[in-house]
C-alpha cells in the first residue's frame, strides 16, 4: 500500500513496487503481519514533515513480524528462515511495513521466541519499546505511584503491565468500558475528562510521583496531580519539556525488543489485538485508528 502525496488514509492504493534491496547489515523480511500505529496516519497527513524527510511514493508502517527471506553482508545474528519482529523506523519515510516484503537494519530486529505467534509479535515493537523507554526515563521503582493517561490504549496497556510488574502502584485513565480490563491488569482505573484531577486526588491525596501521558492534551491535569519533585513524560505533547517533563520519541532497538518478546514467551506481558485486516483494507484500519475506535492493536495481513 502506498501514497504519493500527503492526505487522508483514502489516498492509500495497492501498488506493485520493486523488491527492497538488502544492503550490508540489513535483513529482508517476508511480512506475516504489520501493525497500524497513530504515527502512520499522522505521517500521511504531513504532521511530521518538519522532522522527517519523505520520499514518495511512501509505504507506511513501522511495525512488522515475519520470516527472514534474505540477509545482507555482515549479518551473523540472523539466518534465512528466522522468525523475527522489528520496529522498522528508518532515517527517512519511504519503504514501510504495509507490504509483502520490507528490508530493515539488523540492529532493529529481534528473533521471535518459540511459542510466541507472529501475529501477536507484530503488535509489540513500537508500542512496547515506547512503554519500556517511558518507564526507564521516569526511573520507575516499586516506591512510585504512577498515573497513566490512556492506560487501556496500545502503549498504555503495555506500560501498565510493565509498571505493575516493577511493583509500582498504577492509576490509569480510561473509558468506563475499559475499567475492568485495567483492574485485571492490577491498575486502579479512573474515568478521564472533567473532574479527573479530583478523582486522582481521591486515590492519591499527596499526589502521584510519576505520570506517563500516552494521549496528549493533558499537561494541566498532569501538573495538577504531580507531587513535588515528581517526574512526567509524554509521547504526544512536546510542550511537556517546558514544564519539567520529557518528550519521548523511541528508537529502534533490537536487544530491547528481544527482552519484550521474551516477556511474551514467559507470560509476563500480553498484547491485546483488536482485529486483523487484509492489506487492501489498510486504509480502513488507519481510519479506525484515527477515530480512536480500536480496542487493541490493529494488524494487517499482506498474505490475504
C-alpha positions in Angstrom: 0.0 0.0 0.0 1.4 3.4 -1.0 0.6 7.1 -1.1 2.1 9.6 -3.4 1.1 12.8 -1.6 0.1 13.9 1.9 -3.6 13.4 2.6 -6.0 11.1 4.4 -6.0 7.3 4.5 -8.2 7.0 1.5 -5.2 8.1 -0.6 -3.7 4.7 0.0 -3.6 2.5 -3.1 -2.5 -1.1 -3.7 0.7 -0.8 -5.7 3.3 -3.0 -7.3 6.7 -1.8 -6.1 10.3 -3.1 -6.7 11.6 -5.7 -4.2 13.5 -3.9 -1.4 17.3 -4.1 -1.7 19.2 -5.7 1.2 22.4 -3.9 2.0 25.2 -4.6 4.4 23.8 -5.1 7.9 20.2 -5.4 6.7 17.7 -8.2 6.5 14.8 -8.8 4.2 11.6 -9.8 5.9 8.7 -11.6 4.3 5.9 -9.9 6.1 3.5 -12.0 8.1 1.8 -9.1 9.9 2.2 -5.3 10.1 0.6 -3.2 12.8 -1.2 0.2 12.5 0.0 2.9 14.8 -1.3 6.5 15.1 2.1 7.8 13.8 1.2 6.1 10.4 -1.7 8.4 9.7 0.0 11.4 11.3 2.9 11.0 8.9 0.5 10.5 6.0 -1.2 13.8 6.9 2.1 15.6 6.8 2.2 16.1 10.6 5.9 15.3 10.8 7.1 16.9 7.6 9.3 19.4 9.5 11.0 16.5 11.3 11.5 13.7 8.8 12.4 13.6 5.1 9.9 11.8 2.9 10.5 10.0 -0.4 7.3 9.4 -2.4 5.7 7.0 -3.0 5.5 6.1 0.6 4.7 2.6 2.0 3.5 3.3 5.6 4.1 1.2 8.6 6.8 0.8 11.3 5.8 -2.4 13.0 6.4 -5.8 11.4 6.7 -9.5 12.1 7.6 -12.2 9.6 10.3 -14.6 8.4 13.8 -13.6 7.2 14.0 -14.2 3.5 17.5 -12.8 2.8 20.4 -11.3 4.7 22.9 -8.7 3.6 26.7 -8.9 4.2 27.9 -8.9 7.8 24.7 -10.1 9.4 25.8 -13.1 11.5 23.0 -12.8 14.0 20.2 -13.8 11.6 19.7 -16.6 9.0 17.2 -17.2 6.3 14.1 -18.7 7.9 14.4 -17.0 11.3 11.1 -15.7 12.7 11.6 -12.0 13.6 9.9 -8.8 14.6 11.1 -5.2 14.2 10.3 -1.6 14.9 11.2 -0.7 11.4 11.5 3.1 11.5 14.3 4.4 9.3 16.1 7.7 8.8 13.5 8.8 6.2 10.0 7.9 5.3 9.6 5.6 2.3 9.7 1.8 2.5 7.4 0.7 5.4 5.7 -2.5 6.5 2.3 -2.3 4.8 3.8 -4.6 2.2 4.7 -8.2 1.3 8.4 -7.5 2.0 10.4 -5.0 3.9 14.1 -4.5 4.5 15.3 -3.4 7.9 18.6 -2.9 9.7 19.5 -6.0 11.6 20.1 -3.8 14.7 16.3 -3.1 14.8 15.2 -6.7 14.5 14.8 -9.5 17.1 14.1 -13.2 17.0 10.6 -14.2 18.0 10.8 -17.0 20.7 9.3 -20.4 20.2 5.7 -20.5 21.4 5.1 -16.8 20.5 2.9 -16.3 17.4 3.9 -13.8 14.7 0.6 -12.0 14.8 0.9 -11.0 18.4 4.6 -10.1 17.9 3.7 -7.6 15.2 1.7 -5.5 17.7 4.6 -5.2 20.2 7.6 -3.3 18.7 6.7 0.4 18.6 4.2 0.3 21.5 6.2 -2.0 23.6 9.5 -0.1 23.1 7.7 3.2 23.8 6.3 1.8 27.0 9.6 0.4 28.1 11.5 3.6 27.2 9.0 5.8 29.0 9.3 3.9 32.3 13.1 3.9 32.0 13.1 7.7 31.6 10.7 8.0 34.6 13.2 5.8 36.6 10.1 4.0 37.9 10.6 1.9 41.1 8.3 0.0 43.4 8.1 3.1 45.6 6.3 5.1 42.9 2.7 5.8 42.3 2.3 6.1 38.5 -0.6 7.8 36.7 -1.0 6.6 33.1 -3.1 8.7 30.7 -4.8 6.4 28.2 -3.9 3.3 30.2 -6.0 0.9 28.0 -4.5 2.1 24.7 -1.9 0.5 22.6 1.1 1.9 24.6 -0.7 2.3 27.8 -1.8 -1.3 28.4 1.8 -2.4 27.9 3.2 0.3 30.2 0.7 -0.7 32.8 1.8 -4.3 32.8 5.5 -3.4 32.9 4.8 -0.9 35.8 2.8 -3.3 37.8 5.4 -6.0 37.3 8.0 -3.5 38.6 6.0 -3.2 41.8 4.7 0.3 41.3 1.2 1.4 42.2 -0.6 2.3 39.0 -3.6 4.5 38.4 -4.9 4.6 34.8 -7.4 6.7 32.9 -9.8 5.0 30.5 -13.4 5.0 29.5 -15.7 3.1 31.8 -16.0 0.3 29.3 -12.3 -0.5 29.8 -12.1 -0.2 33.6 -12.5 -3.9 34.3 -9.7 -4.7 31.8 -7.4 -2.3 33.8 -8.4 -3.9 37.1 -7.5 -7.3 35.6 -4.0 -5.9 34.9 -3.6 -4.6 38.5 -4.4 -1.0 37.7 -6.7 1.3 39.6 -9.0 2.8 36.9 -10.3 6.4 36.8 -12.5 8.0 34.1 -10.9 10.6 32.0 -12.4 14.0 31.3 -13.8 16.7 33.6 -13.1 16.1 37.2 -10.1 13.9 36.5 -7.8 15.9 38.9 -10.3 15.4 41.8 -10.7 11.7 41.1 -6.9 11.1 41.0 -6.5 13.1 44.2 -9.1 10.9 45.9 -6.9 7.9 45.2 -3.6 9.7 45.9 -4.2 12.7 48.2 -0.5 13.5 48.3 -0.2 13.4 44.5 1.4 10.9 42.2 5.2 10.6 41.9 5.2 9.8 38.2 2.9 10.5 35.1 3.1 8.9 31.7 1.0 10.7 29.1 0.1 8.5 26.1 -2.6 10.6 24.6 -1.7 14.4 24.7 -3.7 17.4 25.8 -3.5 16.6 29.5 -0.5 18.7 30.7 -2.5 20.8 33.1 -4.1 17.7 34.7 -0.6 16.1 34.9 1.0 19.0 36.7 -2.1 19.4 39.0 -1.8 15.8 40.4 2.0 15.5 40.4 3.7 15.5 43.8 6.5 17.9 44.5 9.6 16.6 42.8 7.6 14.2 40.6 8.6 13.1 37.1 6.5 13.1 33.9 6.8 12.1 30.3 4.6 12.4 27.2 4.8 10.7 23.8 2.2 13.1 22.3 3.0 16.6 23.7 6.5 18.1 23.3 5.4 21.1 25.4 5.9 18.9 28.5 9.6 19.8 28.2 8.7 23.4 29.1 7.2 22.1 32.4 10.0 19.9 33.5 8.9 16.8 31.6 10.4 14.7 28.9 9.1 14.1 25.4 9.7 10.5 24.4 10.5 9.5 20.8 11.6 5.9 21.0 14.4 4.5 18.9 14.5 1.1 17.1 16.4 -1.3 19.4 16.6 -5.0 18.6 18.1 -6.1 22.0 15.3 -4.2 24.0 12.7 -5.7 21.7 14.1 -9.1 22.3 13.6 -8.5 26.1 9.9 -7.6 25.5 9.4 -10.7 23.2 10.9 -12.8 26.0 8.1 -11.4 28.3 5.5 -12.6 25.7 7.1 -16.0 25.9 7.1 -16.3 29.7 3.6 -14.9 30.0 4.5 -11.7 31.9 3.3 -9.4 29.1 0.3 -9.6 26.8 -0.6 -7.7 23.6 -4.3 -7.1 23.0 -5.3 -7.4 19.3 -8.4 -5.7 18.1 -8.6 -7.2 14.6 -6.6 -8.2 11.6 -7.5 -7.0 8.1 -6.1 -7.8 4.6 -3.5 -5.5 3.1 -6.1 -4.0 0.7 -8.1 -2.8 3.7 -5.2 -0.9 5.3 -6.9 2.5 4.7 -10.0 1.4 6.7 -7.7 0.2 9.6 -6.0 3.6 9.6 -9.4 5.3 9.8 -10.3 3.1 12.8 -7.1 4.2 14.5 -7.6 7.8 13.6 -11.1 7.8 15.1 -9.8 6.2 18.2 -12.2 3.2 17.8 -9.6 0.4 18.2 -9.8 -1.8 21.3 -6.3 -3.1 21.0 -3.8 -3.4 18.2 -4.9 -3.2 14.5 -3.0 -5.7 12.4 -2.5 -6.0 8.6 -2.1 -9.4 6.9 -0.4 -8.9 3.5 -0.8 -12.7 2.7 -4.6 -12.2 2.4 
